[in-house]
Amino acid sequence: MTIRVLGCSGAIAAGCKTTAFLLDTNVLIDAGSGVGDLALDEMVAIDHIFITHSHLDHVLAVPLLADSVMRRRAQQGRGPVLVYALPQTIEALRAHVLNGVIWPDFTRLPSMEKPVLQFVAVAVGEVVEIGARRVEVLSANHTVPAVGYAVEGKAGWWVYTGDTGPNPALWARLRDMTVAHLVIETAFSDEERLLARISRHLCPTALGHELAYLGGVVDVHITHIKPGEQEAVMAGIATLGTAHRIDALEAGQALSLG
């Protein structure tokens, strides 16, 4: 089981794509601009998309992917791409994206009977089984309703926090998991800690407080750093003195779960 990093930036610039992860060949976790690096055949193979929240950098590829793969999937007799999200996130996508104004409603196209997209509501604590793979919905603390996700593998759990500020409920759940990889956001440097607090993101100091709740020695991968901020963010993280192994996530990186 492998998770491939398609995008891990908090915004766009040359070489920076927003958040998207590919689990094996057919599951996306978030659908930022990094999805655009996939070949068409790779996009056609995607049957499941897990969305953390409604912000554009995490959802923009959902409508674009639907438009790209609709004809090919119909020709192959494939069913709809299942899009898993909180009910509030689904409502936001219906109202503000797939509304016929910003983009066509691909939950009704090419026909009501055989749409290319189908929403599936999930809740924190729910486990979605896709073949032998298990994806658990985790809590997140953001400015809009949001979740994170965890994928169980033989080597332990791959945990992705999504966009989140300090979140005690997450660490309460992770205490009962063997975490192999933690992908956690640190969107701002400590110089912008007030903005991080207001927008419910993390800065290095806040990250240090959160990681104090994570037991053992874990591979921690920092995501959602904004373009031009990586040096400042990682310099701040380097001062934390944690036992965890921390690096900055990179597009193209592959994380194995055994």
Stockholm file with secondary structure:
# STOCKHOLM 1.0

chainA/1-258         MTIRVLGCSGAIAAGCKTTAFLLDTNVLIDAGSGVGDLALDEMVAIDHIFITHSHLDHVLAVPLLADSVMRRRAQQGRGPVLVYALPQTIEALRAHVLNGVIWPDFTRLPSMEKPVLQFVAVAVGEVVEIGARRVEVLSANHTVPAVGYAVEGKAGWWVYTGDTGPNPALWARLRDMTVAHLVIETAFSDEERLLARISRHLCPTALGHELAYLGGVVDVHITHIKPGEQEAVMAGIATLGTAHRIDALEAGQALSLG
#=GR chainA/1-258 SS CEEEEEECBSSCBTTBCBCEEEETTTEEEEECGGGGGSCHHHHHTCCEEECCCSCHHHHTHHHHHHHHHHHHHHHTTCCCEEEEECHHHHHHHHHHTSSSSSSCCTTSCSCSSSCSEEEEECCTTCEEEETTEEEEEEECCCSSSCEEEEEEETTEEEEECCSCSCCHHHHHHHTTSCEEEEEEECCSCGGGHHHHHHTTCCCHHHHHHHHTTCCSCCEEEEECBCTTCHHHHHHHHHTSCCSSEEEECCTTCEEECC
#=GC SS_cons         CEEEEEECBSSCBTTBCBCEEEETTTEEEEECGGGGGSCHHHHHTCCEEECCCSCHHHHTHHHHHHHHHHHHHHHTTCCCEEEEECHHHHHHHHHHTSSSSSSCCTTSCSCSSSCSEEEEECCTTCEEEETTEEEEEEECCCSSSCEEEEEEETTEEEEECCSCSCCHHHHHHHTTSCEEEEEEECCSCGGGHHHHHHTTCCCHHHHHHHHTTCCSCCEEEEECBCTTCHHHHHHHHHTSCCSSEEEECCTTCEEECC
//
